[in-house]
Amino acid sequence: KHEGKGMTETEAKQARGLKFYKGRWMTAEAAIEEAAEDARKARANALAREVRRIARRIATARDFRERIDAEKALYRLHDPLAFPAIVELLGSERLEVRIAALKAIRKLNVKGISGTLVRTALLDPVSEVRDRAANILTNQYNGQVRKVLIKALRSEHKEIRSSAAKILGNVKDPTTVAALIEGLYVTY
């Protein structure tokens, strides 16, 4: 019973303002929030598909103009929900796709990916990609990045030490001078 009236369980829940959404009863506010989250996920998935489609266009471009047009399409995805898919392109086997991803990351000012940028700046097999990632890192430099780069100065791999030193030198952080000097004497 609800307010002295005989009614079904469904009617009673509806009378209390509950909504049946996705197989369960919830408040209208919770249903709205869940629907909004579902819409956000659907948009993120659609954008990820679009990013992959553009990456294929970049990888298969027959000429410079076609590749530039595809890169511009990537820049037009100025939606934070597209950023994870763009960052994922840094793992592509195709050099031109990795470079396009870095250009997009720079142009769209993607934040919160310093770990991925550090890995790319230190470990990518192509110096152009490492340099582009390092350049973006100088704009996103923070204490966490500094710690990782100082640790990288002690790497047994010369390329990693060199990339870390280059990035630290470019940001001109006086707190890293001692680590850079110490890095000069590391030999393997």
N, C-alpha and C positions, 0 to 999 in steps of 0.2 A: 504494500500500500504506500502511496505517496500523497501526502496532504489529505488523508482520509479517503482517497479514491482507490478503487481496485484497478490496477493496471498491470500490464506485463512488465517483465524485467527490462525489456528494451525501452518501453515507454517511460519507465521510472528513470532510467539512465539519461534518456533524452530530456526529461523534465529537469534533471539536475544540471543540464547544460553539457553533458558529455557527447562526444562525437565518436562514431565508429569509423576508424581509419586503419587501413592495412591489417585488418583482422583483429583489432583490439579497441577497447574503449579508452578514450583519453579526453582531456579538456580541449576545448576549442583552440586555446592558445598553443597547446602541445601539438595538436594536429596541424596547425598552421606552420609551426616551427619545423615539424618533420617534413611537411610538403615543401617548404622552402629549401631544406637540406637536400631533399630528393631532386629538386630542380637544379640546385647548385652542382650536385654530382653529375646529373645528366649533361649540364652545360660543360663541365670540366671534361667529361668523356668525349663530347662532340668536339671540343677544342683540341683535345689530344689527337683525335682522328685527323683533324685539319692540319695540325702541326706535322704529323707523319706524312700526310699527302703532300704538303709543301716540301718536306725533306726529300721525298722521292723526286719532286720536280727539280730541286736543286741538284740532286745526284745525277739526274739523267738529262740535264740541260744540254742542248746541242751547241750553244754558244754563250758568250759572255752576257749578252742582253737578256737572254732567257733566264739565266741564273740570277741576274740582278733583279729581274721582275719577281722571281720566286722569293728572293730574300726580302724584297719590299712587302710581299704578302705576309711574310713571317713577322715583320715589324708592325704591320697593321693589326696583329692579334694583341693589341694592347689591353689585355685582360689578365689580371693576376691568376686566374684559373688556368691560363695557358702556360704560365711560367714553368711548372713542373715538367711539362712535356718538352718545352724548349730546352730546359736544363738537361733532360734525358738525351737530347741529341749530341751532347758532348761525348757520349759513349759510342757514337757511330764509327764505323770502320772508314767511312768516306771523309777525307780531309775537308772537302768543300762544305760538307754538312756541319762538321765541327766548327769551322771558321764562321759559317753563317749563324750558328747558334751563339757563338761568342759575340758577334756583331749585334745580334738581337738582344742579348743579355745586357750589353752596354747601352744600346739605344733605348731599351725599355726600362733601364735602371732597376733590374731585378735585384732585390735585396735578400739577405738570409741564406745565401748559397756559398758563403766563403769557403766552407770545407770542400765543396766540389771544385771551386776555382783553384784552391791550393793544390788539390790532387792533379788537376789539369795543368797548372803552371809548373808543377814539379815532375810529373810523370809522362805527359804526352810525348810520344816518340818524335813529333814534328816540332821543330824550334819555333816556327811561326805561330803555332797554336799555343805553345808554352808562353811565348812573348805576349800574345793578345790576352791570355788569361791573367798573366802577371800585371799587365797594364790595368785591367779592370780591378784587380786586387788592390792596387794602390789607392783606388777610390773607396774601397770597402774595408780598408785596413782597420783592425781593432786588436785588442789584447790577445784574443784567442788565436787570431792569425799569426801574431807575433810569436807566440809560444810554439806553434807548429813549425814556423819557418826557422826559428832558432834551433829547434830539434833537428830540422832537416840539414842544418849546417854541419851536423856530425854524421851525416849519412856516409856509407862507404862508397856510394856512387857519385862520381865527380859531377855528372850532369845535374843531379839533384842539389848538391852543395852549391854549384854555380848558379842555378836558378834561384835558390833561396837567397843567396847573397845579393843577387841582382835586384830582387824584389825589395829586400830590406834596404838596400842602398837607394833605391828609387823613392821609397817613402820618407827617407831622411828622418828616421826615428832615432833620436840621440840615445835612447835606452838600449839600443841594439849594438852600439859601437863596440863594446867589449866582446860581445858574442861574435861579431864579424871579424875582429882582430884575432880572437881565439881560433876562428874557423880557418884563418890563413895558415895555421900551423898544424892542422889536422892532415895526416897523411895515412894512406892505406896501402 
